[in-house]
Amino acid sequence: MSSAVRVQLPQVEIRFYFQPDSASLMKTDLQHKVQQIKFFLNQHPNKHLKNIGYSYDHTSVNKSQKLALARAKAVQQPLIKLGIELSRLQVNRIFRENSSNVSIHRSS
């Protein structure tokens, strides 16, 4: 005899969109989506946020890496200004090296 319990953990999935080759947040995202994340984190003080920046530049892997990291940090910085502790914000970057290879890196 056995039993199993499945627990649904709270999560939030919010996507931020950027113009090509840009790491600037749009004002509507900054005002609305960042507030949604802050609300979620305040409601769940033991949760951490995994913030993933994406980028693809077929001409330069280095440029793609930097843009992915800049995008992730563009989301991270307003949250810090709103009082969210840096230790709760994990930054990752995903960039495409070419049409078939994808790399994932964690940054601190």
Secondary structure, DSSP 8 states (H G I E B T S, - for coil): -------------------TT-----HHIIIIIHHHHHHHHHH-TT--EEEEEEEE-TT-HHHHHHHHHHHHHHHHHHHHHTT--GGGEEEEEEEESSSS-EEEEEE-
